[in-house]
Amino acid sequence: RPGARGRITAYGLRIDRVLEDTRPAWANVGEDFQARMGMSLGEAPQQGAVVAFPGRTPSAPPDLSRGDVWSLAQGLLYAEDTQSYGAWLGALSVHRQTGDRLLLMAPSRFHAHYVQTHLLDRVTRAVRSVESGVDRVALLYPGSET
């Protein structure tokens, strides 16, 4: 509808008309697309409709047999959030533990910055629950100063 007296023109999209007009071309996109678009609203997709990303496998649980502070903390972090562990926390390794400070090594500067910004509180809580004597967890990356 056209705008009047300083108001903005409003446009509407008739999705039902768009779907009807494009129906003959759905098969060009693929059989799965055609099947999904042909479903009625509220109908559940067929089994196997979710496609996994190639090469993306769930992360393996950490090795707890070492029994050190970081491996036990990793076990807690893995149980809490498998996806964050697989994407960010599983790649961290112990650089050094001195008294009340645990230094973890990240594979890159970006990785260290992301964990520092988004996950360090969670990591610190997990480490403290395993070893109450650790007051500070810090992250390093290759080429950074200690």
Secondary structure as GFF3:
##gff-version 3
##sequence-region A 1 146
A	DSSP	alpha_helix	15	22	.	.	.	ID=ss1
A	DSSP	three_ten_helix	23	25	.	.	.	ID=ss2
A	DSSP	alpha_helix	26	29	.	.	.	ID=ss3
A	DSSP	alpha_helix	31	38	.	.	.	ID=ss4
A	DSSP	alpha_helix	69	80	.	.	.	ID=ss5
A	DSSP	alpha_helix	82	84	.	.	.	ID=ss6
A	DSSP	pi_helix	85	89	.	.	.	ID=ss7
A	DSSP	beta_strand	93	98	.	.	.	ID=ss8
A	DSSP	beta_strand	101	105	.	.	.	ID=ss9
A	DSSP	alpha_helix	109	114	.	.	.	ID=ss10
A	DSSP	pi_helix	115	119	.	.	.	ID=ss11
A	DSSP	alpha_helix	120	130	.	.	.	ID=ss12
A	DSSP	beta_strand	136	140	.	.	.	ID=ss13
###
